[in-house]
Amino acid sequence: MKTLNCRDVSGMCDFIATGGTDEEVKQKLAEHGMEAHAEELSKMTEEEKMEMAKKEDESLAAQTPMPAN
């Protein structure tokens, strides 16, 4: 399983997205962001959004996939 913590990527909250693939985890985090942080995200510049995506990619790349229980 791989994980992304909302706070680590955006500094907004302690939600943790989990999944078996990078794409699954990123999708769950994006859905969470649109539900929980839509106002904050709407105020972000494209550069800030790109920086967040870079943090996601770096965090996921650093993780060794662990088998699901």
C-alpha positions in Angstrom: 0.0 0.0 0.0 1.1 3.5 -0.7 -0.1 6.6 1.2 -0.2 10.4 0.9 -0.9 12.7 3.8 -2.8 15.8 3.0 -0.7 17.8 5.5 2.5 16.7 3.9 1.4 17.7 0.5 -0.7 20.8 1.2 -0.4 21.6 4.9 -4.2 21.5 5.2 -5.3 18.6 7.4 -4.4 15.1 8.5 -6.4 13.1 5.9 -4.4 10.1 4.6 -5.1 8.6 1.2 -4.1 5.0 0.7 -4.1 2.7 -2.3 -2.2 0.1 -4.2 -1.0 2.4 -7.0 0.3 5.9 -7.3 -2.7 6.8 -9.5 -5.2 5.4 -7.0 -3.7 7.3 -4.1 -3.5 10.6 -6.0 -7.1 10.2 -7.1 -8.3 9.7 -3.5 -6.3 12.7 -2.4 -7.7 14.8 -5.2 -11.3 13.8 -4.3 -10.6 14.6 -0.7 -9.2 18.0 -1.6 -12.2 18.9 -3.8 -14.6 17.9 -1.0 -12.7 19.3 2.1 -10.6 22.1 0.7 -12.4 23.4 -2.5 -12.2 27.0 -1.3 -8.5 26.9 -0.5 -7.7 25.1 -3.8 -9.6 27.6 -5.8 -7.4 30.4 -4.5 -4.1 28.6 -5.4 -2.0 29.7 -8.4 -1.1 27.2 -11.0 2.5 27.3 -9.7 1.3 26.3 -6.2 -0.8 23.5 -7.7 2.2 22.2 -9.6 4.3 22.3 -6.5 1.7 20.3 -4.7 1.7 17.7 -7.5 5.5 17.6 -7.4 5.4 16.8 -3.6 2.9 14.0 -4.3 5.1 12.5 -6.9 8.2 12.7 -4.8 6.5 11.2 -1.7 5.1 8.3 -3.7 8.4 7.7 -5.5 10.2 7.4 -2.1 7.8 4.7 -0.9 8.4 1.1 -1.3 5.1 -0.6 -2.1 3.9 -2.8 0.7 1.6 -5.8 0.2 -2.1 -5.2 1.2 -3.2 -7.1 4.2 
